[in-house]
């Protein structure tokens, strides 16, 4: 059978208009927003690749399910349907709904961590790190060496360095490590997958020391599909079967259903530990809501229950991964440096290699994001020194390990022609890359500064 174009496995039933702006308007908007694309109103964005979180287009099945959403304060059957859906895929005993993933992270770390603890991860994402540190623990990243080399091809760059994990536990002591986390796929590391072999190896280290292993499971379906495509022994397994095996090797998870739940809001926290679940539910009641709604409307619980299953459709996942690869392959073919191979939910441009004339202290990822907006109205996000850098006790900026520009693709939202436009804009900026100036901070918040920071161009 001949190879044919991978098409979107859906038809468009409702459309949302997007508006164009002039370059002069975009320049004024950039200046008013302090060169921070988070601060530009969405109505002035043409193609929004800021995040794939909560930006999904929901299906007719999800919309239909929402109509039966039960808004009872306690004991809603909508929660029962969510719980059944989660347990069928993930198998955990306790399912605790939250309004989004970071709420699950806050509850998890507040109940499991204390001052001086250490939490290893392949790579913590921004809210994960912030909630871990807010609880008094140290968030430690242990990626494999290949993860920090953008141009190197490796099928599972999201893996954790298990040797480094063993050394860390030996150094700090088991009593200071309340849990180990794996982020699947590894967002901060380029949307790269974790292999089943690595997950099991991490679990073996944890089991040897009696340490629970948790997944940051936001993109579990995409990770399962990468395992099917790339890991020996899994080609004939379904994404659902692979996902079930992933969770079987873990003790709990946090989940933002705004990613592979295909919903616009919501998340949950899972555990098999009865005593821990009681503590977590008590904190949930204090800050989120009753354990059968957790800060969500019944209709949102219904949308997630359906979306989790839709995200495991092999046809959908093939389209999803193929469309992301399409963007990455087209720009890298013209010389644009990206993290190779392209990730599942996003393409990550290596901003330091794209703008080698800029120091990491001058935020090349933010500068590149500003240029893509100025050139074509595209919104993206920096994953680098603004997001993860820190100032030491003397006030000197400690740069992140990498400076990346993430182009996160919302699920079931944009067509191939939209992506072709994105390619064209990136290549136009690539041609004039040597003229792009760096930026300097003029305001930063004490935590998660990238959301509200304000910057200005360096004077030449």
Secondary structure, DSSP 8 states (H G I E B T S, - for coil): --------SS------------HHHHHHHHHHTTT-GGGS-GGG-SEE-S-SSS-----HHHHHHHTT----SSS-HHHHHHHHHHHHHH--SEEEEESSHHHHHHHHHHHH--TT-EEEES---HHHHHHHHHTT-EEEE-B-GGGG-TTS--TTTT-B-HHHHHHHHHHH-GGG--EEEEESSBTTTTSB---HHHHHHHHHHHHHHT-EEEEE-TTHHHHHHHHHHHSTT-TTS-HHHHHHHHHHT-SEEEEETTSTT--SS-EEEEES-HHHHHHHHHHHHHHT--TTTTT--HHHHHHHHHHHHHTT-HHHHHHHHHHHHHHHHHHHTTT--B-SS--SSEEEEEHHHHTTTS-GGG-HHHHHHHHHHHHH-EE-EEESHHHH-EE-TTS-EE--S--EEEEE--TTT--HHHHHHHHHHHHHHHHTGGG---EEEEE--SSSGGGT-EEEE---
